[in-house]
Each structure stands twice: as structure tokens, then as C-alpha cells.
């Protein structure tokens, strides 16, 4: 019997489903909110197009205090998570998180929206993220198209960050900055939250159940249909022989959660980085009793508050 168009072809609930007719049903991350002043944090935001070709935007955040100060602030470029397939830079989840982080850390943040799989398979997310970073870097001398970046961002004090798939992107973009230098931009560090890395062979006490491992790889294969699998260097950069050699910064903070299936990849990243010949500083912070991206779903819990303060402290260590 021939399948009908309404039959599910790929079921990755609670993230998304793909139907036989190619229709994609996103189950999470579909809500968006406009930019503007957040009265709780006094953080202001706006959306700006960074690519005329793809019509993709960034959402820029600045603390209210910046408008009355001559001091430039550390710059964070943030890549959202969602398995390369769901969420956007404009969701209430990321609006709330970045409003809180910008207020706590007193930084300028640029949240990157990138084209999502499966409509736009890998490498679209990486390509868009690199285009966005190049657009951000074009403001280093104060002559870029966006005045908030010209006036308020300190391009000698730049950080990259993301959660889950966004942390994966942040790593690869950091590698790319060492190979394709961006004038006037000094990448100080990266912050990888619950990074989505994987591999054919389990590491540490990582789950060995074939069905569970196949599902995690399946999300990657949906995003990257031409991939070689779980040891593709994009999803498993840690086992690459050149890992760490081209990491374009000297400081790395890795945040993991005790109950997250991906936590062992975060610890493995730290271990391999320390042994790679990379001459920077790396630290892992583990949240007890928490699961994947808990800080986004439970932003007011004690572990989420502690994580926010740790990230803010990490970025403020480089300030004069």
C-alpha cells in the first residue's frame, strides 16, 4: 500500500516531524517576539539584516546604561540551538536569556539567526553564521552600517557562544577565525553550553544503547543528508588530529548538565583540548541534577542563575 502524504516519514518529537509529502512540522521553537526595550532588565534590542542575499537578521542587545557611558563593552556573538532544525534568534526563549545575560554581564550581544535544516541543509547554518560574524566584524573601525556596534562594542574583547547545535557552530566559527582572519576583531574566548557533538564510538559513560545513539545521529543526518555519519568532522571535531591547533582563542568555558546525554562530549572536549598542544585555558562547569538546556526552560532556578553569573564572570575577566 502506498504511503499517504499525511503519514509521518521522520518522527523526532518533541522537536519536529517530517511527512511523506515533505511537509515539516516544528513542534518547538515556533513562537517569535519583537525586539524592543525590556522593562525588567532595561536592555534594548533591535533586528538588523546582515545578509541581503538570504534576508537573514541578527538581533542586537545593549544594556540601557550604555547610552549614557563612553566605555565600550565586551561583544558576544551568540548562535541559538535546536539541532540545526528548530528555534530562531527571535524566540521568547532566547530573548529572555539574552536580556538577562546582557543585563548581568554588561555586554553587547548579537544573536544570529541562520537558515535551518532540513529546508536548508548543512552547511547553510555554518555559512550564515560566518557571514554574520564577518558583518559584525565590519564595524571594528566605527564605520559599519549599524551604529550600536560602531559606538558600543569593544572589538578587542569578543566572545562566541551558543547552546547545543549553537555551541557546535561556535566551535567551528572559532576554528575558522584562525584560518580566515577578520580585521580588527580579537576573539578572546568561546562559551560552549551543552554542546552537540557526537561520534560513532561512545566516550566516558556515554549511553551505548544503539537505538538512542541512532536517534541522536538521525537528527544530524536530517540536518546534513550528505554526511558520512557520526564521525563527520562537523559533528565530531574532537577526534580530528588537528583539534585545538587552529582554535582561534585562548579561553574556553564549557557548561554541561549532569543528566544531559551530551555531557560526556563536553568533558571529552576539555580533555582533548588540554592534550592537543593548545596553549589556552579551558574550564568545565557541571550543573548537578539538570538536563539539556535546562537554563532556557527554567531560567529562574538556582543552577540557571549560577550558570548565568559564571558566564558573565567569564566574559568580564578580560575587561580593564
BAVO-960574 format. One line per field, with one value per residue (C-alpha): residue in one letter; x, z, y; residue number from 1. Coordinates in Angstrom, 3 decimals. Layout:
<sites>
residuo = c(A;...)
X = c(X;...)
Z = c(Z;...)
Y = c(Y;...)
num = c(NUM;...)
</sites>
This chain:
<sites>
residuo = c(X;X;X;X;X;X;X;X;X;X;X;X;X;X;X;X;X;X;X;X;X;X;X;X;X;X;X;X;X;X;X;X;X;X;X;X;X;X;X;X;X;X;X;X;X;X;X;X;X;X;X;X;X;X;X;X;X;X;X;X;X;X;X;X;X;X;X;X;X;X;X;X;X;X;X;X;X;X;X;X;X;X;X;X;X;X;X;X;X;X;X;X;X;X;X;X;X;X;X;X;X;X;X;X;X;X;X;X;X;X;X;X;X;X;X;X;X;X;X;X;X;X;X;X;X;X;X;X;X;X;X;X;X;X;X;X;X;X;X;X;X;X;X;X;X;X;X;X;X;X;X;X;X;X;X;X;X;X;X;X;X;X;X;X;X;X;X;X;X;X;X;X;X;X;X;X;X;X;X;X;X;X;X;X;X;X;X;X;X;X;X;X;X;X;X;X;X;X;X;X;X;X;X;X;X;X;X;X;X;X;X;X;X;X;X;X;X;X;X;X;X;X;X;X;X;X;X;X;X;X;X;X;X;X;X;X;X;X;X;X;X;X;X;X;X;X;X;X;X;X;X;X;X;X;X;X;X;X;X;X;X;X;X;X;X;X;X;X;X;X;X;X;X;X;X;X;X;X;X;X;X;X;X;X;X;X;X;X;X;X;X;X;X;X;X;X;X;X;X;X;X;X;X;X;X;X;X;X;X;X;X;X;X;X;X;X;X;X;X;X)
X = c(0.000;1.389;2.016;-0.223;1.021;-0.147;1.916;4.948;8.234;10.591;9.460;11.802;9.181;9.266;11.374;9.794;8.189;8.694;5.786;5.755;4.889;7.930;5.938;7.838;6.000;8.085;6.799;9.070;10.614;7.957;6.912;8.633;8.622;9.574;12.673;12.468;13.011;12.699;11.422;12.634;16.298;16.436;18.006;17.221;17.194;16.733;16.763;19.151;19.622;23.151;22.704;20.775;21.218;19.357;17.453;18.761;18.863;20.658;19.073;21.378;21.107;22.603;22.188;20.346;23.365;25.408;23.602;25.000;28.519;31.523;33.012;32.798;31.580;32.628;30.909;29.175;28.091;25.509;24.245;20.951;20.421;17.772;19.552;20.098;16.354;14.215;14.207;15.215;17.074;13.666;12.020;10.949;13.352;16.416;15.017;14.654;18.066;19.997;18.163;19.210;22.795;23.335;21.979;24.114;27.363;27.044;27.910;26.700;25.204;24.480;22.125;22.450;19.514;20.611;18.775;17.552;17.573;16.041;14.866;18.395;20.729;24.217;26.419;23.825;23.870;27.675;27.782;25.196;26.929;30.245;28.566;27.023;30.368;32.024;29.212;29.712;33.481;32.977;32.119;35.524;36.673;33.378;32.266;29.912;26.212;24.876;25.517;25.052;28.004;30.060;29.518;29.233;31.084;34.688;36.170;39.284;37.097;34.940;33.357;31.414;28.790;25.830;23.868;23.610;23.848;24.732;27.725;28.789;28.571;30.536;33.384;33.596;33.375;36.208;38.304;37.505;38.632;42.142;42.262;40.488;41.460;38.896;40.481;40.104;38.402;40.121;38.422;39.156;37.106;34.232;31.458;30.020;26.784;25.714;27.499;26.005;28.970;28.732;30.764;30.467;32.186;30.864;33.106;33.203;29.959;28.011;24.888;25.651;22.071;22.093;18.553;19.329;22.600;20.861;18.265;20.930;22.776;19.444;18.928;22.357;21.580;18.335;20.281;23.146;21.847;25.200;27.123;29.414;27.771;28.629;32.345;31.854;34.286;31.402;29.618;32.768;35.548;37.115;38.703;40.213;44.020;44.227;41.714;42.749;45.617;43.513;41.181;41.225;41.109;42.916;39.989;37.201;34.316;32.281;28.956;27.451;24.492;24.609;21.602;22.311;23.101;25.631;27.592;30.401;31.191;31.730;34.164;35.836;36.266;38.049;40.316;41.287;41.826;44.210;46.206;46.185;49.050;46.635;48.137;44.973;42.821;39.781;37.261;34.188;31.246;28.679;25.171;24.040;20.682;19.942;19.149;19.901;19.472;17.756;18.782;16.483;13.423;13.984;15.802;14.966;16.182;19.296;21.506;20.433;21.144;24.563;25.322;24.353;26.670;29.511;29.184;29.051;32.135;33.971;33.384;34.224;37.626;39.125;37.794;40.151)
Z = c(0.000;-0.978;1.907;2.101;2.190;5.778;7.016;9.128;7.422;10.188;13.788;16.027;18.548;20.636;18.140;14.735;12.281;8.549;6.483;3.318;1.182;2.552;4.919;8.077;11.364;14.004;17.459;19.420;18.914;16.592;18.642;17.995;19.826;18.569;19.740;21.943;25.488;28.180;31.295;33.695;32.657;30.956;27.937;24.467;21.325;17.591;14.486;11.619;8.290;7.924;4.562;1.721;-0.237;2.244;4.130;7.426;10.501;13.786;16.986;18.785;22.548;24.581;28.280;28.940;30.758;27.535;26.193;28.957;29.075;26.832;27.710;25.075;26.190;25.513;22.468;22.474;19.219;20.053;17.989;19.057;19.480;18.224;16.383;13.387;12.713;15.192;17.132;15.945;17.289;17.781;20.120;23.623;24.990;23.565;24.099;27.813;28.124;26.321;28.057;31.378;30.273;28.757;31.930;34.238;32.264;30.868;27.347;23.793;22.312;18.710;18.367;14.934;13.008;10.440;7.853;9.306;8.113;6.598;4.140;4.160;4.980;6.416;5.673;5.470;9.247;9.287;6.172;7.540;10.923;9.267;7.084;10.217;12.030;9.050;9.036;12.765;12.292;9.572;12.370;14.086;12.922;13.679;10.074;9.785;8.864;12.412;14.874;18.045;17.063;15.927;19.200;21.935;21.006;22.016;19.128;21.153;23.557;21.517;22.575;20.715;22.388;21.769;23.223;21.787;17.975;18.537;20.646;17.785;15.454;17.885;17.915;14.129;13.699;16.228;14.158;11.022;12.591;12.963;9.305;7.833;9.975;10.426;10.555;13.821;15.780;18.689;19.701;23.407;24.201;23.482;25.773;24.790;26.568;26.365;23.008;20.363;19.382;18.747;17.457;16.370;19.498;22.983;25.253;29.042;30.450;27.420;26.504;24.491;23.565;19.736;19.361;21.430;19.608;16.265;17.145;18.045;14.818;12.971;13.899;12.463;9.282;8.862;9.114;6.951;4.465;2.682;5.901;6.325;9.716;13.380;12.738;10.245;11.487;11.709;14.368;15.761;15.512;18.761;17.174;14.326;14.509;14.227;17.054;19.116;16.838;15.000;17.791;17.389;21.071;24.372;26.750;26.687;29.097;28.686;30.505;30.908;32.837;34.966;33.332;29.760;27.355;25.671;28.821;28.213;24.908;26.815;29.215;26.308;24.510;27.569;27.909;24.243;24.148;27.102;25.357;21.881;22.319;22.535;24.935;26.359;29.456;29.465;32.244;32.601;34.845;35.519;36.839;39.233;38.652;35.446;31.873;28.402;28.089;31.482;31.824;28.928;30.202;33.900;33.849;37.459;39.095;41.264;38.817;35.915;37.932;38.911;35.293;34.123;36.687;35.698;32.017;32.878;35.075;32.297;29.840;32.336;33.262;30.177;30.922;32.030)
Y = c(0.000;3.396;5.817;8.870;12.447;12.802;9.859;10.655;9.827;11.001;11.481;13.450;14.521;16.632;18.634;18.106;15.708;15.291;13.948;11.851;14.878;16.739;18.951;19.849;20.292;22.039;21.209;23.562;26.968;28.364;31.390;34.738;38.062;41.522;43.413;46.489;47.676;45.008;46.842;44.144;44.315;47.731;46.006;47.368;45.229;45.655;43.447;44.202;42.418;41.052;39.315;40.878;37.656;35.446;38.199;36.827;39.057;39.393;40.659;43.094;43.657;46.512;47.366;50.620;52.026;52.022;55.067;57.287;55.823;56.379;52.984;50.259;46.842;43.237;41.797;38.399;36.742;34.073;31.106;29.537;25.797;23.420;20.624;22.927;22.430;24.375;27.664;31.138;34.138;35.787;33.269;34.326;31.701;33.445;36.932;36.184;34.537;37.256;40.098;38.551;37.874;41.312;42.928;40.771;40.951;44.500;43.411;43.924;40.733;39.814;36.846;35.245;33.854;31.272;29.201;25.931;22.350;20.337;23.019;24.448;21.556;21.819;23.748;26.585;27.175;27.426;29.591;32.022;32.186;33.030;35.672;37.169;37.275;38.950;41.523;42.135;42.470;45.084;47.551;47.338;50.779;52.513;52.818;49.840;50.117;49.590;52.412;50.355;48.181;51.167;53.024;50.427;47.206;46.549;44.559;43.792;41.813;39.400;36.101;33.426;31.281;29.015;26.137;22.619;22.956;26.607;25.558;23.287;26.292;28.490;25.955;25.745;29.519;29.926;27.500;29.472;32.766;31.359;30.371;33.387;36.366;39.119;42.569;44.428;41.634;39.896;36.649;36.234;33.141;30.792;29.559;26.174;25.275;21.607;21.277;18.991;16.847;13.126;10.173;6.595;5.261;6.162;8.227;8.037;6.660;7.838;5.881;2.743;1.830;1.547;2.927;6.020;6.620;6.150;8.802;11.353;10.583;10.711;14.361;15.090;13.136;15.090;18.339;17.085;14.477;14.168;13.482;10.491;9.866;10.376;10.759;13.575;16.269;18.746;16.684;15.016;17.605;16.378;13.316;15.327;15.190;18.974;19.547;22.537;23.530;26.076;27.168;30.933;31.935;31.402;30.848;28.253;27.697;24.506;24.171;20.695;19.263;16.117;14.411;15.530;12.706;15.020;15.895;13.403;15.107;18.351;16.690;14.885;18.220;19.608;16.566;16.519;20.278;20.107;17.379;18.932;21.361;24.301;26.828;28.380;27.897;25.601;25.028;22.791;23.664;20.926;21.639;18.909;17.262;19.180;18.175;19.534;23.352;23.495;27.152;28.082;26.215;27.044;30.413;31.266;28.040;28.292;26.376;28.588;31.727;30.360;29.485;32.980;34.559;32.215;33.122;36.829;36.483;34.638;37.471;40.164;38.723;40.336;43.817;46.534)
num = c(1;2;3;4;5;6;7;8;9;10;11;12;13;14;15;16;17;18;19;20;21;22;23;24;25;26;27;28;29;30;31;32;33;34;35;36;37;38;39;40;41;42;43;44;45;46;47;48;49;50;51;52;53;54;55;56;57;58;59;60;61;62;63;64;65;66;67;68;69;70;71;72;73;74;75;76;77;78;79;80;81;82;83;84;85;86;87;88;89;90;91;92;93;94;95;96;97;98;99;100;101;102;103;104;105;106;107;108;109;110;111;112;113;114;115;116;117;118;119;120;121;122;123;124;125;126;127;128;129;130;131;132;133;134;135;136;137;138;139;140;141;142;143;144;145;146;147;148;149;150;151;152;153;154;155;156;157;158;159;160;161;162;163;164;165;166;167;168;169;170;171;172;173;174;175;176;177;178;179;180;181;182;183;184;185;186;187;188;189;190;191;192;193;194;195;196;197;198;199;200;201;202;203;204;205;206;207;208;209;210;211;212;213;214;215;216;217;218;219;220;221;222;223;224;225;226;227;228;229;230;231;232;233;234;235;236;237;238;239;240;241;242;243;244;245;246;247;248;249;250;251;252;253;254;255;256;257;258;259;260;261;262;263;264;265;266;267;268;269;270;271;272;273;274;275;276;277;278;279;280;281;282;283;284;285;286;287;288;289;290;291;292;293;294;295;296;297;298;299;300;301;302;303;304;305;306;307;308;309;310;311;312;313;314;315;316;317;318;319;320)
</sites>
